[in-house]
Amino acid sequence: MDFPEIPLSSVPMVGRAQMTEVDRLAESMVGLGLIQMMENAGRALAEVVISELAGSARGSVPGRVTVLAGTGGNGGGAMVAARHLANRGCSVEVHLSRPPRVGGVTDHQRTILEAMGMAVAARAPERADADVIVDGVIGYSLVGSPSGPAADLIAWASDREAEGTTVVALDVPSGIDTDTGETPGLHVNASATLTLALPKTGMRSSSAVGRLHLADISVPAAVYQRMGLDVPVLFNRGQILRLIP
């Protein structure tokens, strides 16, 4: 699957604080809820994973996908992708850093997967035979080094990536500082990254993002205007773009 290509230099980049404000204004100004943006993100992520499967040595879909999910919105988006990938015929298993807060939107995604009969485990995988690993452990909110169960999932993904397994990261490869691109501790080296709404400033200097894509999660132009960001019409050729350095 080929996605429309545009230069990364033609798209404004945002840092952690700005992206937090984008999320806040999307909800407060127009009522665009986290669960809606999460669904958009996860559906787009599934499309990028399918594209990576089709372009891999396997040369076909469906395939075997291991989803690594954290407790926040990034993990929720990864679990949405798990649902869509299962619906596309992929064999999917989901591994959480720890159970999300009961009743939250991320927990809602976990509940859906379990109702579908999908295996969801709060531990690192034991098998290492995935065709693609989805990294949804930590998103743009990372401050400092990953630790605890999240670090265990990141270490597992890093080991598999070193062995040649394709890793697709959601928004930001886990362990990468959104603002600077620095890696204060364990981090994922992604084969491809699907970033959301706008690319993050740390991606300018990080080689860990791999092939960079941008997804429309339906943030309206009024949000960017309120923030004083000059964002052109980006998604007139499709809801997923390939950003070219």
N, C-alpha and C positions, 0 to 999 in steps of 0.2 A: 504494500500500500504506500503510495507516494503522497506526502503532504505538501501543500504549497510552501514555497521557501521565500523568506524575507531576510534582509540583513539584520543582525542583532543590533547594529548601530542605529537602526531606524526606529527602535522601540525604547521608550523611557524605562529606566531601571529603578527599582525601589528597594529600600532597606527594611529591616525588621519593624521599626516603628511605623513607617509609612504603610506597610502591608497590614499591620494591626489596625491602622486607621481606615484603610480600604474596607476591611471586613466589618468594622464597626459602622461606618457610614452606609454601607450597602444595606444593613439591617435597619438602621435608625431613619435613614432618608426615604427608602423606597420599600422597606419591609421584606427585602430579600434575605431569607433566613439561612443559617448555617447549613441546615439539612438540605436545602435546595442547591447551594453551592457545592456541597459535598457530593451530591448525586451527579452534578455536571462534571466535577473533577474525576470521579470514579469511572464514569462512562467513557470519558476521554482517555483515561489511563488504560482502560481495557483495550481501546483501539490501538494505542501505541504498543501494548504488549502483543496483540495479534500481529501487528506489523513486524515486530521484532521476531516473532516466531516464524512468520512467512519468509523473512529474509535470512534466517539462520541456516546452519548446515542441515537441519532437519528438513527445511524447505516446505513445510506444510503445517497446517493447523487442523485440528486442535493439538494442544501439547500439555505437558505437565508443568504446572505453575505453583510455586510456593510463595505465599503472601506473608510478609512480615509487617505487623501492625502495632503501632504504639497506642497510647490511651487518648490522644487528642484528635483534632480534626484531621490530621494527616493519616492517622490510623483508620479513621472512619472512611475517608476517601479510598484507601487501599481495600477496605472490606467491601465497599460498593463495587470496586473493580472486580473483586473475587466473585461476586454475584453475577456480574455481566459475563465474565469469562466462563463461569460454569454454564450459563445459558448458551454460550457459543460452543459448548462441547468440550471445553478444556477440563482436565483433571486438576482440581484445585484443593490445596490444603492451606489453612490459615494458622499462623502462630503469633500470639500476642506477647508483648513485653510483660503485661500483667492485665488482669481483667479491668476494663474501663469502669468509670463511675456509673453505678446503677441508675438508670433513668435518663442518662444523658444521650445526646444524639449519636455518639460513637457506640455506646452500649446498644442503642436501637439497631445499628447495623449488625452488631454481633448477634442479637436476638433473631434477626431475619435469617442470617446464615445458618444458625442452629435449627431454625424451623424448616429450612430447606434440606436439612440432613447433612450439611457440610461439617467436616471435622474442624473444630476450632480448639486449639490448645494454648494454654498460657505457659509456654516453654519454648526453648529453641528446638528446631527440627532435629530428628535423629537421622533421617534419610538425606542423601545428598545427590539425588538423581533428577532434580528439576531441570527443565529446559530453560525456564526463565524464573528469576527471583524478582518479586516486587518489593521494593524498599519503601515502606510507609511507617517507619519507626519514629523518626523525629522530623518535623517540618521546619518552618522558618523561625520558630521560637527558641531554638537552641541557644543557651548561654553557658559557656564553659564546656567541659569534657563530658561525653556520655558516660553513664555509670549504671551499675546494677543490671537488671534483666535487659534493658534496652541495649546496653553495651554488649551483652551476650549475643543478641540477635545481630548486631552490627558486625561482631567478630565472625559469626557464622557466615554471613553474607560475604564478607571480605575474603574469607578462605575459599568460598566457592568461586568468587570472581577470579581469584588468582589461578584457579584450576580451569578457567575458561568458560564458566557459566555466565550467560547474559543476565545482567542486573538492570532493572528499570526502576528509577527512583521517582517518587512523587514530590513535586515542588522543589525540594532541595535534597541532594544526597545526605543521608543521616550522618551527622558529625561535622558537617561543613558550616562554618559561621556565615550566616546570611549576608551580613554587612561587608565582611572582609574577604571571604573565601578561605580563611585560614582553617586549619585542622588542629584544634587544641588537644585532641586525643584520638581514639578510634574513629574511623570514618569509612563510609562506603565509597568505593570507586565505581561509579555507575557506567554501564555501557551506553545508556540513554537516560535522560531526565525529562520529565514533563513538568514544567513549571506552570504556575497558575496565575491568571489575570495579567501579570506583568513579570518580566524576568527580575531576578534579585541581583543587587549590586555585587555580591560576592562571586557571582558566576563569571564576572569579567576576568578574574584572575585565577579561577580554579580549573584545573584540568580534570577534576573528578566528576564533572557533570556528563561527560561523554557527548553523544549526539543530543543537542538541546532542542526541545519542542516547547511550544506555548499553547495553553488551552484557554478557550473562552469559557468562563464559569458564570457568565451573564452579568458581570458588574456593569452597571450603566454609566454612560459618559458623564452624567451629572455628578457622580461620586468623584471622578478625577478632576472635573472642573472645580468642585468645592475645595479640593486639595491643592489647586493651582498647578496641576500636572497637564502638560500638553500631550495628550495621547491621541494619535491619529486613529482613523477607522482601521482596525487590524484584521477583522475576521470576515471580510466581505468575500473571501475566496474559500472559506472553510473554517470550522471551529477548532481545528488543530493546525498549527503552523510549525514548520521547521525553521529554526533561527540559525542563520549562517554567520560565522565569525567574519 
